[in-house]
Each structure stands twice: as structure tokens, then as C-alpha cells.
Amino acid sequence: MKHLLPALLLAAALTAQAQEPTDFIRYVEDEESDSLQTAVVTYESPQKVRVDLVGAIHIADKPYFDTLNVRFKGYDVVLYELVGPPMDQREKAEPPKDTQNLAWVGQLQTMMKSTLKLHGQLECIDYKAKNFVHADMDMTQFTKTQEVKKESFLTLYLRAAQAQKSANDEKGVDSDAAGLVMLLKLLTSKDSSTGLKRMIAEQFDSVEDIMAGVESGGGTVLVGERNRVALEVMDRQITAGKKRLAVFYGAAHLADMEERLIKKGFKPVKTEWLKAWTLPHDE
């Protein structure tokens, strides 16, 4: 028994030290207004390198992007996501034939931006800043890796639908009905944009549970493989002497990214929240 006690104490200590997954997106209800918020979480390595995971929502209120532009000036380097060539080469490069693989994403964002009266990340963020570094796959990498993993829009959709169903089942929500109602309202509703935003923002609370389900079983190219590429770029920047870095990626990427950082020896030290959508009650 006396030999068992140290083992029990060690097990308890390890359990207490286990890192709870961080929330990177949340919906907050308040007296004057509700809001959809994204996290900026700071991690520090034993070598005192600091990396901020900056969660992005690709369409948001303009002040959200203005706040990010100011914040980004304080980093040695900002690593950004964008499948394809770096932003400063996009106008010069011919669109690859494989662009249609992601065309639906841009089309959906354009529709939501117009319907919800929001602004787009690509038009508001200063990608020409000197400290911005592309940290994503080019289109050839993306397409070839999808072929290797036998990943397509259909397989992603089915995995997301199953993950959504599992998340909603836990809450007692009919997944099919909820999804259909949201789509119909987006396409036909005459409600105010604030009302539609509130309905959609409330669903974002489930995004991390859904992405965990989608990424299970080896991960996806859309998230896991692109995250791997991003952190390879991060490692090269750290080797080059950068001490204060930001990784600016969609909030849905960051739970997996956090796990990868922790495996590299980084520890979370601070969390801040930024308002992406402000939803006044009087609209």
C-alpha cells in the first residue's frame, strides 16, 4: 500500500496538470447587446518565444478588423492563412485550374457578407504589411494532399453533418430542421441583418465541437494538414530569430493548432477576447 500511494499522487498531479482545450470562439449575451467574440491566446515556450493564436472570423464588423490591424503592428511576424500564392503575388499569378475546389467557400462568404451587412477579411486586413508572412498551402499542395487523403467537398460535408448531428443530439436539437431553417432564413428572410446575425452567431458556440468531430480519424487537409504547414513556417521564423509571433487563422483551426503548440513545449499564459459581431438588442 505504501508503494501505491506515490503512484496515486503522481496520477492525480498529472490529471490536474492536463491542459483543458481552449475555447477560441464564443457567443456572449449582455444587457445592452450580445456579441460573437474570438480569442487571442498567448503561448510561451521554454526559450521565452511568444506565439499568439489569433482567431479570425472571415466576415465581421469593420471595427473588429481595424483592431486587428493595429494589433498586428506589434509582432515581429504575422503568419496568415490563404490557400494559394501569397497575397502580394495573387494579382500577378494566373488562377490555377484547381481554384474551383475552394470557390464555393468564397461564394458563401460573399452571400453572407451581403445578407448580414458585414465586411470581409480580405478587404479589411492590411496584408501588405512588412511583417506579414504567408503560412499556408499553395493550390497544388492542397489539391495533391486532398487526392492522397481521398478528401472532397462531399466527404467533408458528410463528416461535418455527422459532427453537427452529434453536437446537436447532446443539446436535444433536431440537426436537419435547424440547418434547413437557417438556410431558408438566410435566403428568404426579411428580418433585420442583426436578427439573422444573432441566429447564426448562436450556432458558432458549437463550431469547436463540430471541428473536433470533423478532424477525428486522421484529420483533414482543410484544417489539420494546413495547420501543419503553418507551424512549419512558424518554426522557420523562430529559427531565424523571431521572438514575438502571431498566427492569424480561422478560429476553427485553433484547437488543433493549440494541441500542436503544446506538444512543442509551449504553454498558454493569457487569453483576450475581441468582439467580431456586435448585436444590439434594439435593432
C-alpha positions as CSV (number, residue, x, y, z in Angstrom):
1,M,0.0,0.0,0.0
2,K,2.8,2.4,0.9
3,H,4.3,1.9,-2.6
4,L,0.9,2.5,-4.2
5,L,0.4,6.0,-2.6
6,P,3.2,7.8,-4.5
7,A,1.8,6.4,-7.8
8,L,-1.7,7.6,-6.9
9,L,-0.4,11.1,-6.0
10,L,1.6,11.2,-9.3
11,A,-1.5,10.2,-11.3
12,A,-3.6,12.9,-9.5
13,A,-0.9,15.5,-10.2
14,L,-0.8,14.6,-13.9
15,T,-4.5,14.8,-14.2
16,A,-4.5,18.2,-12.5
17,Q,-1.9,19.4,-15.0
18,A,-3.7,18.2,-18.1
19,Q,-4.5,21.1,-20.4
20,E,-8.1,21.8,-20.9
21,P,-8.9,22.7,-24.6
22,T,-9.3,26.4,-25.0
23,D,-12.4,28.0,-26.4
24,F,-11.5,30.2,-29.4
25,I,-15.0,31.5,-30.2
26,R,-17.9,32.3,-28.0
27,Y,-21.3,33.9,-28.1
28,V,-21.9,36.3,-25.2
29,E,-25.3,37.7,-24.1
30,D,-25.3,41.0,-22.3
31,E,-27.9,43.6,-21.1
32,E,-27.2,46.2,-23.8
33,S,-26.0,44.0,-26.7
34,D,-24.9,40.4,-27.5
35,S,-21.7,39.7,-29.3
36,L,-19.8,37.0,-31.1
37,Q,-16.2,37.0,-29.9
38,T,-12.9,35.5,-30.9
39,A,-9.9,34.7,-28.7
40,V,-6.3,35.8,-28.9
41,V,-4.4,33.3,-26.8
42,T,-0.7,33.8,-25.9
43,Y,1.6,30.8,-25.6
44,E,5.2,30.9,-24.4
45,S,8.0,28.4,-25.0
46,P,10.8,27.5,-22.5
47,Q,13.0,29.7,-24.7
48,K,10.6,32.7,-24.0
49,V,9.3,32.8,-27.5
50,R,5.7,34.0,-27.5
51,V,3.2,33.0,-30.1
52,D,-0.4,34.4,-30.2
53,L,-3.1,32.3,-31.8
54,V,-5.4,35.0,-33.2
55,G,-8.8,33.6,-34.1
56,A,-10.4,35.0,-37.1
57,I,-13.9,35.2,-38.4
58,H,-13.7,35.9,-42.1
59,I,-16.7,38.3,-42.2
60,A,-17.2,40.7,-39.3
61,D,-17.9,44.2,-38.2
62,K,-15.3,46.6,-39.6
63,P,-14.0,47.8,-36.1
64,Y,-13.0,44.2,-35.5
65,F,-10.6,44.2,-38.4
66,D,-9.4,47.7,-37.6
67,T,-8.5,46.5,-34.1
68,L,-6.6,43.5,-35.6
69,N,-4.7,45.8,-38.0
70,V,-3.4,47.9,-35.1
71,R,-2.6,44.8,-33.0
72,F,-0.6,43.2,-35.8
73,K,1.9,46.1,-35.9
74,G,3.3,44.9,-32.5
75,Y,4.5,41.5,-33.8
76,D,7.8,40.5,-35.3
77,V,5.9,38.4,-37.8
78,V,2.2,37.6,-38.5
79,L,1.7,34.3,-40.2
80,Y,-1.5,34.3,-42.2
81,E,-3.7,31.7,-43.9
82,L,-4.6,31.8,-47.6
83,V,-4.6,28.7,-49.8
84,G,-2.8,29.7,-53.0
85,P,0.1,32.2,-53.6
86,P,1.0,34.9,-51.0
87,M,-1.3,37.9,-51.1
88,D,1.3,40.1,-52.8
89,Q,1.5,37.6,-55.7
90,R,-2.2,36.9,-56.2
91,E,-2.8,39.7,-58.7
92,K,0.2,38.7,-60.9
93,A,-0.4,34.9,-60.8
94,E,-2.9,33.2,-63.1
95,P,-5.7,31.5,-61.2
96,P,-4.9,27.7,-61.1
97,K,-7.4,25.3,-62.7
98,D,-8.0,23.8,-59.2
99,T,-9.4,27.0,-57.8
100,Q,-12.9,25.7,-58.1
101,N,-12.1,23.3,-55.2
102,L,-12.5,26.3,-52.9
103,A,-14.6,28.6,-55.0
104,W,-17.7,27.7,-53.0
105,V,-16.2,29.0,-49.8
106,G,-15.7,32.5,-51.3
107,Q,-19.2,32.4,-52.8
108,L,-20.8,31.5,-49.5
109,Q,-18.8,34.2,-47.7
110,T,-19.9,36.8,-50.3
111,M,-23.5,35.9,-49.9
112,M,-23.3,36.0,-46.1
113,K,-21.4,39.3,-46.1
114,S,-24.1,41.0,-48.2
115,T,-27.0,39.5,-46.3
116,L,-25.6,40.2,-42.9
117,K,-24.2,43.6,-43.7
118,L,-20.7,42.6,-42.6
119,H,-17.2,43.3,-44.0
120,G,-14.7,40.8,-45.5
121,Q,-11.3,39.9,-44.0
122,L,-9.5,40.1,-47.3
123,E,-10.7,43.7,-48.0
124,C,-10.1,45.0,-44.5
125,I,-6.8,43.4,-43.2
126,D,-3.6,45.0,-44.3
127,Y,-1.9,42.1,-46.0
128,K,0.8,44.4,-47.4
129,A,2.3,45.0,-44.0
130,K,6.0,44.1,-44.0
131,N,5.7,41.7,-41.1
132,F,3.0,39.5,-42.9
133,V,4.3,36.1,-44.0
134,H,2.2,33.6,-46.0
135,A,1.9,30.3,-43.9
136,D,-0.4,28.1,-45.9
137,M,-0.5,25.6,-48.8
138,D,-0.4,26.6,-52.4
139,M,-3.2,25.3,-54.5
140,T,-1.1,22.4,-55.9
141,Q,-0.1,21.2,-52.4
142,F,-3.7,21.5,-51.3
143,T,-5.2,19.5,-54.3
144,K,-2.5,16.8,-54.2
145,T,-2.9,16.3,-50.4
146,Q,-6.6,16.0,-50.9
147,E,-6.1,13.3,-53.5
148,V,-3.8,11.4,-51.2
149,K,-6.3,11.6,-48.3
150,K,-9.3,11.0,-50.7
151,E,-10.9,14.1,-49.4
152,S,-13.6,16.1,-51.3
153,F,-16.3,18.6,-50.6
154,L,-18.7,15.7,-50.2
155,T,-16.6,13.8,-47.7
156,L,-16.1,17.0,-45.7
157,Y,-19.8,17.8,-45.8
158,L,-20.7,14.3,-44.6
159,R,-18.2,14.5,-41.7
160,A,-19.4,18.0,-40.7
161,A,-23.0,16.9,-40.9
162,Q,-22.3,13.9,-38.6
163,A,-20.3,16.1,-36.2
164,Q,-23.1,18.7,-36.2
165,K,-25.7,16.0,-35.5
166,S,-23.7,14.6,-32.6
167,A,-23.2,18.1,-31.1
168,N,-26.9,18.9,-31.5
169,D,-28.0,15.5,-30.2
170,E,-26.3,16.3,-26.9
171,K,-28.4,19.5,-26.8
172,G,-31.6,17.9,-27.8
173,V,-31.8,19.8,-31.1
174,D,-33.0,18.5,-34.4
175,S,-30.0,19.0,-36.7
176,D,-31.8,18.7,-40.0
177,A,-34.6,21.1,-39.0
178,A,-32.2,23.6,-37.5
179,G,-29.9,23.6,-40.6
180,L,-32.8,23.9,-43.0
181,V,-34.4,26.8,-41.0
182,M,-31.1,28.7,-41.0
183,L,-30.6,28.3,-44.7
184,L,-34.1,29.3,-45.6
185,K,-33.9,32.4,-43.4
186,L,-30.6,33.4,-45.0
187,L,-32.0,33.1,-48.5
188,T,-35.6,34.5,-48.0
189,S,-35.9,36.3,-44.7
190,K,-36.9,39.9,-44.5
191,D,-35.7,40.1,-40.9
192,S,-33.1,42.7,-39.9
193,S,-29.5,41.7,-40.5
194,T,-29.0,41.9,-36.8
195,G,-31.7,39.3,-36.2
196,L,-30.1,37.0,-38.8
197,K,-26.6,37.5,-37.3
198,R,-27.9,36.7,-33.8
199,M,-29.4,33.4,-35.1
200,I,-26.1,32.4,-36.8
201,A,-23.9,33.7,-34.0
202,E,-25.6,31.5,-31.5
203,Q,-24.6,28.4,-33.6
204,F,-20.9,29.4,-33.6
205,D,-20.7,28.2,-30.0
206,S,-20.7,24.6,-31.4
207,V,-18.0,25.2,-34.0
208,E,-15.2,23.7,-32.0
209,D,-17.2,20.6,-31.1
210,I,-18.0,20.2,-34.8
211,M,-14.4,20.7,-35.9
212,A,-13.2,18.1,-33.3
213,G,-15.6,15.6,-34.9
214,V,-14.5,16.5,-38.4
215,E,-10.8,16.2,-37.5
216,S,-11.1,12.9,-35.8
217,G,-9.7,9.8,-37.5
218,G,-6.6,11.3,-39.1
219,G,-7.7,14.9,-39.6
220,T,-8.5,16.8,-42.8
221,V,-6.5,18.7,-45.4
222,L,-8.8,21.7,-44.9
223,V,-7.7,22.1,-41.2
224,G,-5.1,19.7,-39.9
225,E,-2.7,19.5,-42.9
226,R,-2.8,23.3,-43.4
227,N,-2.1,23.7,-39.7
228,R,0.9,21.5,-40.1
229,V,2.2,23.7,-42.9
230,A,1.6,26.9,-40.9
231,L,3.6,25.7,-37.9
232,E,6.4,24.6,-40.1
233,V,6.6,28.2,-41.3
234,M,6.4,29.3,-37.7
235,D,9.4,27.0,-36.8
236,R,11.5,28.6,-39.6
237,Q,10.6,32.1,-38.4
238,I,11.6,31.2,-34.8
239,T,14.9,29.7,-36.1
240,A,15.5,33.0,-37.9
241,G,15.3,34.8,-34.6
242,K,11.7,35.9,-34.3
243,K,10.5,36.1,-30.7
244,R,7.0,37.6,-30.9
245,L,4.8,35.9,-33.5
246,A,1.1,35.8,-34.3
247,V,-0.7,33.0,-36.2
248,F,-3.7,34.6,-37.8
249,Y,-6.0,31.7,-38.8
250,G,-9.8,31.0,-38.8
251,A,-11.0,30.2,-35.2
252,A,-12.0,26.7,-36.3
253,H,-8.3,25.9,-36.9
254,L,-7.0,26.8,-33.5
255,A,-8.0,23.9,-31.2
256,D,-5.8,21.7,-33.4
257,M,-3.1,24.3,-33.6
258,E,-3.1,24.7,-29.8
259,E,-2.6,20.9,-29.4
260,R,0.4,21.1,-31.8
261,L,1.9,24.0,-29.9
262,I,1.6,22.3,-26.6
263,K,3.4,19.2,-28.0
264,K,6.2,21.6,-29.0
265,G,6.5,22.7,-25.3
266,F,4.5,25.9,-25.4
267,K,2.2,26.8,-22.6
268,P,-0.8,29.1,-22.6
269,V,-0.2,32.2,-20.5
270,K,-3.0,34.7,-21.4
271,T,-6.4,34.9,-23.2
272,E,-8.0,38.1,-24.6
273,W,-11.4,38.4,-26.3
274,L,-12.3,40.6,-29.3
275,K,-15.8,41.4,-30.5
276,A,-16.3,40.3,-34.1
277,W,-20.0,40.9,-34.3
278,T,-21.9,43.3,-32.1
279,L,-25.7,42.6,-31.8
280,P,-27.7,45.4,-30.2
281,H,-31.0,44.4,-28.7
282,D,-32.8,47.5,-30.1
283,E,-32.3,46.5,-33.7
